[in-house]
Amino acid sequence: MMKSLFVLILLALCSVLPLRAEEEPRLTVIELFTSQGCSSCPPADALLKTMRDRPGVLTLSWAVDYWDRLGWRDTFGAPYNSMRQTAYNKRLGRGGVFTPQIILDGQVSCVGSKPEQVKNALEKARMLDRMAVSPALTSDNAGLHLALPGTALDDTVAVRVVWYLGDATVEIMSGENNGRTLHYTNIVRGTDILEDWDGSAQTLDIDSTDALASGADHIAILLQRGYGHGPIIGAASLKLTPAT
C-alpha cells in the first residue's frame, strides 16, 4: 500500500514540475521611447523604473530627439534612437511615431504611460510563440565576453550591443517640463551591431572602453531579427566594472 502511494506521489510530482518550469518568466525586453521635452513622458519614465527589477525583464530607455524643437534639447537624445523607433513602427504598420511608446520584444506596442496597457502588452508579448536563445555575458580581467550557443536559425540574426546608464536625474530648464527634476533609468548611451549571427556556437570579446567613457555602466545584448529591428529572440545584461 505504501509503495503504491509513493509511486502515485512520484508521478504527480513529475507531472507538476515541468509545468512550473514553463511558468518561469522568460526574459522580455521592454524598450521605452521617451523625451525630456515631452510632458506626457514622466509617468512612463516612472513606470519603467518600477519595472526594471522585476524577474524576467530587461528595460531600456531610448531618448528621441524630435521633440527638441519644443524648447529643450534632451540631454540623452540621439538621432539613432528616433531612427530605431521609426523602423519599429514601420515594420509594425504604424503611420508615425509618438512618445511615450513602449515596444516589447520588438513585436508589441503600447502607450508607455498607461499601466494597464503596459501590463496587457507584457502578457501578450510573453504569450507570443517565438524562439528563445540564451546568450551569456561574462567579465574578467581580460574584458567582456559574449557566448552564443549553437542554434538552428532560418535566417541571420543581428547581435546588438547596447550600452546604458542605470540611473540619472536631470533638471529641465525649459520646454514642456520646465522647472521639473526628473529621474531616468536604464538610459541608452550607445548601440552597435557586433555581427550578423548565423547560429554557430562562438564567443565574442567586447571592448567597453568607449562605453565607459560615455558614462554607461551596464551592457545589454539583444539577439534580433529584421536587420536589428525585428522580433527579439534572446537578451542578456551585465553591470560594467570600471577598470582600476
N, C-alpha and C positions, 0 to 999 in steps of 0.2 A: 504493500500500500504506500509506504513512504517512498519507495523507489519510483513508483508511478507518479506520485505527487512532485517529486524532484524533476522528473522528465518534463512534466507539464509546465513547471515554473521556468525551466531552461528554455523550452520552446517559446514561451511567452516573452522572455527577455530577448531572444533572438529576433522576434518579430517586431519588438518595440525599438530596439537600439538603432537599426537603420533609419527608422522614421525620425528619431531625434537628431541623427546626424544630418539628415536632409533639412531639418528645420533650422540648423545653424545659418545665420545670415551670411551670404557671400558679400565680398567687398563691392560696394556700389559707389560709383564716382558721381559726386554732386558738384556741378560747376555753376557758380553764380556769376552772372554778368551784371555789373553794378557800376555806379559812378558817384563820386563825391559831389558832383553838381546836380544830382537828381534828388528831389525832395521826397520821392516815393521809395527811395532805396534804403534808408536807415533801418526800417523794420526788417527788411530782407537780410541786411548785414547782421543784425542782432539775432535773427533766426538761424543763420548759418553758424554763428558762434555756439548756439545751443546744440547743434547737430554734430559738430566736428569730433567730439569724444565718444560718440555712440559706436558700439561694436559693428563691424562690417561696413563702415562708411569712410570714404575719403572725400573731404570737402576742399574745393579750390575757389578762390575769388579772383575773377578776371575783371580788371578795371578798364572800361572802354573810354575812348577819348572823344566821342562825337557830341557829348554834352558840354565840352569845354567852352563852346560858344555862348553858353548861358552866363558866363562871367567868372567862372572859377576853373582853373586848369588842374585837373585831377593829378595829384602827386604820384599816383601809381599807374595812371592811364598810359596805354601804349596802342599804336595803330594796329599791331598784330592782334591784340585782344579783340578789337572791333571786327577785324577780318575773320577771326575764328567764329565769333558769334554769327556773322553774316553767312559763313559757309554752313554752319549748322542749320540755320533757318531755311536756307535754300534747299538743302537736302531733305528737310522735314516738310517742305512745301509751303512755308510761310512767306507772306509777301514782303515783310520787313523785319526790323529789329525793335526791341523795346527793353527798357530796364524798369524794375529788376526782373530778369529772366533766369530761371534755373533749367539746366539741361542735365538729365540723369542718364548715366551710362551711354551718352551720345545718342540717345534714342527717344527720350520722353521729355517734353517741355511743359513748363507751368510758370505761373506768376510767382516770383520768389518771395513776395511779401504776404502771401496768403497761406497760413499754416495748414489749413485743411487741404488746399490744393497740393501743397508740397507733400503732405502725408499720403494722399491718394496716389500722387505721381511716384513716390518711393515704393509703395506697394506694387504699383503697376510695373515699374522697372524690374523689381525683384521677381516678378512672375514671368518675365519675358524668357522665352526659350533661346538661350544663346550659349555658345561655347565658353567655358570658363578656364582660363590659364592662370597659373600662379607663378609670376616672376619673383625672384628672391633678390633683395638688396642687402648687401653687407658692407662693412667698412673695417679697415685695419690700418696699420702704419703705412701701407703702400698706397692707400686711397680707397675709392669706392668701386664696388664690383656688382655687376648685374648678371645673374644666372637665369638663362632662358631654357625651359625644359623642352625636350624633343616633342613636338606636337604636329599632328597631321592637319595641315591647312589647305583650304581650297583656293586661297589667294594669298598674296603677301599682306603683311600687317605692319603698320608703322610702329616703331619703338620710339615713343616720345618721352623725352626727359623734361620735367617741369621743376624749376627752382622756385621755392616760395618762402615767404616770411610768416612766421606763426602768428605774431601779434603786432599791431601798430595803432597808435592814437594820433589823430590828425585834427588840428584846429582849422576850421573852414572860415576863411576871411571874406568871402564874397559869394555871389551866386545864390541859388535857391536855398542852400543850407547855411547861409551866412550867420556867423556867431555861434555855431554849434561845434562841439568837440565830439568826434565820432570814433568809435573803435572798429577796427577791421581785423579779420582773422584769415590765415592761410592765403595771403596775398601773393599772386603770381608775380615774380620779378624777372622771369625769363623762361624761354622754352625753345626746344630744338628737336629735330628728328635725328636720332642716333643712327638708325639704319632701317631699311625695309626688310623685315624678317620673313624668312621662308619656312620657318617651323623647325629648323635644325637646332639641336642642343648646342649651346655655346655660352661662354662667359665674356662679358664686355667690361673693360676698365673705363671708368668715367672720371674726368678731370673736374674738380669742384672749385678750382682757383677763381675763375671769373664769377661763379655763382656767389661765393663768399664775399667777393669784392662788391657785388651788387646789393648786399645786405640780406641775402637769402639765408635761412637757417634750416631748411628742410629740402629734401629731394623727393619727387614722385616720379614713377614710371607708369605710363599709360600704353597699353597694347591696343592699337586702334585701327580698325578697318577704314575704308573710304578715304585713302590718302591722308590719314590722320585726323579726319573729322567725321568718322562714321561710328558704328557701334564699338564700344569698348569691351574687349573680351578678357582683360586682365589688368591688374594695377597693383602697385606696391608703393610704400613711402618709408622714409627714414629721416631721423633728425641728424643734421650735419654736426660734426665735431670740428671746431676751428683748429687749424694747425698750431702747435705750440713751439 
